Amino acid sequence: MNVEKVLDTMKAAGKALKAGEIAEAAGMDKKEVDKAMKVLKKEGMIVSPKVCYWQPK
């Protein structure tokens, strides 16, 4: 599922990433990444250390 792919990509990076960087690293469309991140945010699985950057909690 895209949500797991996005989370795995974020964990593998080891640093906070922007949605566009996650899309590029995962080989996904940015719109799909945005949808997956919305789910992850709602579930509290990712946090934003600074504006527009996200990382696993």
Beta strands, then each sheet from edge to edge (+ up, - down):
strand 1: 46-50
strand 2: 53-56
sheet 1: 1+ 2-
end
